């Protein structure tokens, strides 16, 4: 049901050429796929979200997507990829002085180690 609603929202955002808002919907679709352990779908949606966030230079929002990509890689035991994504997220959280989010990312890096 959630996927259906997100896809409807995405279709409308595409229809109205609201590319910036599409990023959050792709991110949510990634989260649903991640919860369903559909790894390739999750990565695809997160990468679409990330591309849009990069396009609009939304650096702070990129951090959460990198973090989620790290979690997907970690679930698949792709350690080097997970560390790379977590480090990208961490660098952005540090850049924006988001100390609370830094803690979560450091925690995940500890889990991978």
Secondary structure by P-SEA (a helix, b strand, c coil): caaaaaaaaaaaaaaaccccaaaaaaaaaaaaaaaacaaaaaaaaaaaaaaaaaaacaaaaaaaaaaaaaaaaaaacaaaaaaaaaaaaaaaaaaacaaaaaaaaaaaaaaac
